[in-house]
Amino acid sequence: MPFIDFRSDTVTKPTPEMRRAMSEAEVGDDVYGEDPTVNR
């Protein structure tokens, strides 16, 4: 039986590609209508 680790989102280390995607992401506050991804 395989072991399933449900902590993955708290112990996973982002790769350089993941960090780049986060740093380049369009962001904004959806409550104030500033999030371009929500507005699209």
N, C-alpha and C positions, 0 to 999 in steps of 0.2 A: 504494500500500500504506500503510495507516494506521500511525502510530507508537504503540506501546503502552508506556506508562511504568509499570513495575512498582514504582516507588518510591512510589506513591501513598500508602501508609500512613505513610510517613516525611516526606512533604512537604505533605500535606493539612493545611490549617488548619481547625479546628473552627468551625462557625457558632455564633452565639449560641444557637440552638435545641439544637445538639449539646451545648454546654457546660451548658445548663440541664438537659438529660436526664441528663448525667453527674452533676451536683451533686445531683439529686433521686433518683438510683437507690438502690434497696435494696441494701445490701452486707453482707457478712459472710464469715467464713472457712469454706469448705466442709469442711475437714478436721476442724474442731471443731464442725461441725453448726450453724454460725451464719448460713449463707447462706440467706435466705428463699426465693430463687428455686430453689435446689437442693432445699431441704426440701419445697417444694410439689410 
